[in-house]
Amino acid sequence: MKKMSLVTALAVSAAMLLAGCGSGSGSSAAVSTAATTSAAAATESTAEGDPFRVGMECNYAPFNWTTTTQNEFTQPISGTDYADGYDVVIASKMADALGRPVQIVKLDWDNLILSLQNNQIDAIIAGMTDTPEREQEVAFTSPYYTSEEVMIVRADSDYVNATSIQDFSGAVVQGQMNTIYDEVIDQIQGVTHQPAAETFPAAIQALQAGAVDGVVSELPVANGVVAANPDLAIVRFAEGKGFDADTSVSIAVRKEDTDLKDQLDKALSAISTDERNELMQAAVERQPANE
């Protein structure tokens, strides 16, 4: 699903971190105070109880989001905020299988791999796709979810009845920065490839404002967006007429953590496809309306 090579972004992020600055990602000009605090807390708690520290954006519903409402699925990420979503549930299941407490660490997307390499977290469960570029940096488990790439458009758009990505020739289309959903846009002939949005919510705002005609997404995310925004609609493509891309997502760990990878793969094998789909549907139904 989500997200392409981060080699350039990681180099920039590393320079920023050394300079005492934060990430260049979207909604914040630097790694947010919450992210920095969360990462620091994760490092401290490792010595206390060896938690399974999992990094995610907490800004990509229904995979992960931030909420102030606690429920049976949430995990704390600050004094007042909680993480919820499909990724949080999977992280909890993985921690249970490992016999370790789970700890969610909220980080900007572009800092996830860097934070893993720097031992701020033990794994990334954030809708990340296993790609050859990323395999140079980290190791991946088997997929924990496989989705479908779609386009989100305005409900009154001329594109609402499209059946092929080529029906968007001449359209202005946007994706999220450093994701596969930005990369695949160039598969549309004659498309106007809008510069990538720094966050997915920013892309949706641009769509609603009329700045773009379509936003590339994966189906579970699109379902949640459209459920909360009746002015938007989902375009699903006919077989063989959609984007050519890997739509699976996997857990990333450090290359040297082979035992951890094996344990996570074993834990994932115990979760059936039906259960995974049920967990995702529950996350879609549970996500806040403003997501």
N, C-alpha and C positions, 0 to 999 in steps of 0.2 A: 504494500500500500504506500503509505506515505514515504517519500523522501529519497533524494538522490545523494551524490557524492558530496562530502563535506571537507575535502582536503584544503581548499582555499579558505573556507570559512573557519576551519580549525586554526589555520596559521594566524589569521587575523585575531581570533578569540584569544589565542595564546599570548600574542603581543599585548592585547588589551589587559589581560589578567596580570601580566608582569608589570604593566604600567600602573596597576591599581585601578584600572577601568573595568567596566563590565562588558557584556556582549553587545553586539550591534543589532540584535534581534529586535524586531517589531515594536511591541508596546512599550519598551523601555530603552533608553539610550545606553544603559549599562545593565549588567546582571542585576536584577532587582534586589532590593534589600531583603525581601522575603527569601529569594533564592539563595543569596549569600548566607543568610542566617540559617536557612534549612540545611545547606551543605555543611556549614560549620558544626551544627548540632549533630549531623550524621557522623562526622569524624569523631566528635567527642563520645557519642554513644557507642561507637564501635568498641572502644576500650571497656565500656561498662557491661555490655551484654551481647556483643557480636550480633547485631541485627542484620537482617538481609536488607541492604540499602538499595532502593530502586529509584532510578531517575526517570522523570517524565515532565512534560510541559505543564500539565494540569490546566490546559487551555484548548483542548481538542475533543470536545464532546462528540459522540458518546464514549470515545476511548478513555479520555481523562478530562476532568474539569475541577475547578475550585468551588467550594461551597462553604457557607457558614452553618449549614444544617447537618447535624450528625445523624447517621443511621447505621444499620447493621453492616453496610458495605464500606463506609468511609474509613479513612485513616487520617490522623492529624498531620498537618504540615506546618502549623504555627500555633500561636496561642489562641487564635480565633478561627482559623481556616482549616478545612478538611479537603482531602482529595477523594473524588468519587469517579466511578466509571468502569468500563470493561477492563482496562489495564490494571486498575486498582484491585479488582476482584481476582484477576489472574496472578497479580503480585502476591496477594494474600494466600492464594492456593499454593503458589510455589514456596513461600516462606513456611507454610504448614508442612509441606512435604520435606523441607530441609530441617524442620524442627527448630526454626529460628523465628524470632519476632520480626515482623515486617516494618520497615520505615520508608515512607515515601519522601523523596527529595525533589522539590520543585525547582526546575532549571529551565532556562531558555533552550530551545531546540538546538541551536548552534553550539551549545556548551555541553551537550550530553556525552558525546564520545570523549571529549577532552576531560570531562569530570570522571569518566570511567577509567581512563588511562592514568589519571592523577590519584586514583584510589579514593575519591570522594564518594563514590557509589560502587556497588557490587555488580549491578546489572542495569540495563536499559529496557524498560517495558513501556514503549511509547508509540506503538504503531510504526515501528521502523522496519523497512524492507531490507532483506539481505541482498546486497549488491557486490559486484567484484571490487568496486572502489572501497567500500566499507570493510570488506574482508581483509584488506591490507592493514586495517587499523584494529579490528576487533574480531571476535568469533561469534557465530550465531547458532542458536538452537534450531530445531525444526520449527516450522510456522505454528503460531498459536491462533491465527485467524486468517482466512482468505476472503477477500471482498470483491467488489466490482467497481470499475471506474465509470463515473457518470458525469453529467454536466448539470449544474444548478443554474436556472435562468429565472427571469421574472415571469410570473404566471400569465401576464398579458403580452409576452414577447412573441415575435414572429418565429422564434426558434423553438417554441414549446413542443412542436410536433416533429422535430428532427428525429431521424432514425439512424443517421450516420454522422461520424465526426466531421465528414467533409461537407455536411450541410451548414457547418459553421464557417465555411470559407467567406472571408470578408468581415467576419464578426470580430469584436474586441474581446479577447479571452484572457483570463488571469488565473494564476495558481499561487500557492504559498511558496515563499522563498526557500531554496535549498531542499525542495521536495520533488518527488517524481511527478507530482501533479502540475508543476511548472514545466518540467522537462518535456513532457509528452505533448504539450500544446503545439509544438512545431511539426507534429505529425499531420496537422490540419493544413491543407494547401490553401495559400492565400489568406491565412489568418493574420489578424493584427495581434501580435503577442504583447499584451500589456506587461510592463515591468512587474515583477513578482511582488505580492504583498508580503510584508514582514510577518504577519500572523494570519491565520485562517479567518478569524472574525473580521479583520480589516478587509479581506477580499469580499466577504459577504456584504459588508457596509458599502463597498464600492459598487457592487451589483445593485443593491437597493437604491443607491443614489443615481444610477444610470450611467456611471462612469465606464462600466464594462457590460458586455452582453451575456457573458457566461463565466462561471467559476468551476474549474475541474475539481472533483471531489471523489470520495469513495462512498458507496451506497449507504452504509450505516450512518455516516456523518451527515450526508445529504438528507436522510430520513428525519434526523433530529432537527436539522435546520428548517426544513419545510414544515414540519409539525408545529414549530414555534413561530413560523413566518408564513402565513397563508398567501402572502403576495408573491411567494416564490414557488417554483415547480422543479421537478426532477426530469431530466431527459436520459432515458436508458437507450442504449444503442442495439440495433439488430446484430445477431451473431455474425462475427467477421467484419462488422462495420464500426467497432469501437476502437479504443486505444490499444496499442500493442505495448503492454507493460506487465510486470509482475505485480499482482495485487495481494500478495501474502505479506504477513508481518511476523517477525521473529524476535526473540529475546537476545540482546547482545551482552556478551561478557568479555573480560580481558582474555587475550589469546592464551595466556599461561594458565588460566583457570579451567583446565580440562576436566577436572573432577566435578566442579560446579556445573559446567555445561552438561556433562553426562547425567548428573542428578536432575537437572531441570528438564532434560529431554525425557527422562523416565517419568517425571511428574506430569509432563504434558501428555504423554501417551495414555495416561489414565483418564484424561478428559475427552469424552466422545465428541464427535462433530455436532450431534444434537444438543449436547449440553453447552457447547460453545455458542451455538446459535441462540439458545435460550438465554444465556447470560448477556449476549449482545442485545437481544430484544428488550430484556429487562432494563439494561442501561439506557437504551433509547427512550423507553417510557419514563425512566426516572430522572433524566437530565432536566435541569431548570429550563423554563420557557425562554429565558433570555440568552440561552446558549444557542 
